[in-house]
Amino acid sequence: MYDVGQTAIFRCYVRGDPEPTVQWSCGSWRPVMSAYRVRQWVDNSDCSHVMELDNTSVADAGEYTVSASNEVGSCTTTALFVVDKYSGPPSPPLSDMYVFILN
């Protein structure tokens, strides 16, 4: 659980051959796009795909899904993101999500 105003970090480890395309979405497959509060990148230190959401609000709560696909197949995993109105000590980061596409 995160408090209003905190930064949430979603991290997903994706591997596949050929290299999969990764897409983050929220709710009913609404794509998450990079914007002033949302950043997406590949962390080259561990080859993970990262989505960072700054200044979280209660409206940001919900299911976040990461999908990876290539011509071999596709795979998805989902995390429930909860935002609390109480402003207390910081919460630990969300669990890492793993997606593998094997041929």
For each residue, the residues with C-beta under 8 A, 3 or more apart:
1: 82 83 84 91
2: 6 8 56 81 82 83 84 91
3: 6 56 83 84 85 86 87 88 90 91
4: 56 57 58 83 84 85 87
5: 55 56 57 87
6: 2 3 55 56 90 91
7: 52 53 54 55 56
8: 2 52 53 56 60 81 93 94
9: 50 51 52 53 93 94
10: 24 50 51 52 53 64 66 79 81 94 97
11: 43 48 49 50 93 94 96 97
12: 22 48 49 50 66 68 77 96 97 98 99
13: 46 47 48 49 96 97 98 99
14: 20 22 47 48 49 66 68 99 100 101
15: 20 47 100 101
16: 19 20 68 70 72 100 101 102 103
17: 70 72 103
18: 70 71 72
19: 16 70
20: 14 15 16 68 69 70 74 99 101
21: 68 69 70
22: 12 14 49 66 67 68 99
23: 31 66 67 68 69
24: 10 31 32 40 51 64 65 66
25: 29 30 31 32 64 65 66 67
26: 30 32 62 63 64 65
27: 30 62 63
28:
29: 25 65
30: 25 26 27
31: 23 24 25
32: 24 25 26 38 40 51 64
33: 38
34: 38 39 40
35: 38
36:
37: 53 54 55
38: 32 33 34 35 51 52 53 54
39: 34 50 51 52 54
40: 24 32 34 49 50 51 52
41: 49 50
42: 47 48 49 50
43: 11 46 47 48 49 50
44: 47
45:
46: 13 43
47: 13 14 15 42 43 44
48: 11 12 13 14 42 43 96
49: 11 12 13 14 22 40 41 42 43 66
50: 9 10 11 12 39 40 41 42 43
51: 9 10 24 32 38 39 40 64 66
52: 7 8 9 10 38 39 40
53: 7 8 9 10 37 38 56 60
54: 7 37 38 39
55: 5 6 7 37
56: 2 3 4 5 6 7 8 53 60 83
57: 4 5 60 83
58: 4 61 83 85
59:
60: 8 53 56 57 81 83
61: 58 81 82 83
62: 26 27 80 81
63: 26 27 78 79 80 81
64: 10 24 25 26 32 51 78 79 81
65: 24 25 26 29 76 77 78 79
66: 10 12 14 22 23 24 25 49 51 76 77 78 97 99
67: 22 23 25 74 75 76 99
68: 12 14 16 20 21 22 23 74 75 76 99 101
69: 20 21 23 73 74 75 101
70: 16 17 18 19 20 21 73 74 101
71: 18
72: 16 17 18 101 102 103
73: 69 70 101 103
74: 20 67 68 69 70 101
75: 67 68 69 99 100 101
76: 65 66 67 68 99
77: 12 65 66 97 98 99
78: 63 64 65 66
79: 10 63 64 65 94 95 97
80: 62 63
81: 2 8 10 60 61 62 63 64 94
82: 1 2 61
83: 1 2 3 4 56 57 58 60 61
84: 1 2 3 4
85: 3 4 58
86: 3
87: 3 4 5
88: 3
89:
90: 3 6
91: 1 2 3 6
92:
93: 8 9 11
94: 8 9 10 11 79 81 97
95: 79
96: 11 12 13 48
97: 10 11 12 13 66 77 79 94
98: 12 13 77
99: 12 13 14 20 22 66 67 68 75 76 77
100: 14 15 16 75
101: 14 15 16 20 68 69 70 72 73 74 75
102: 16 72
103: 16 17 72 73
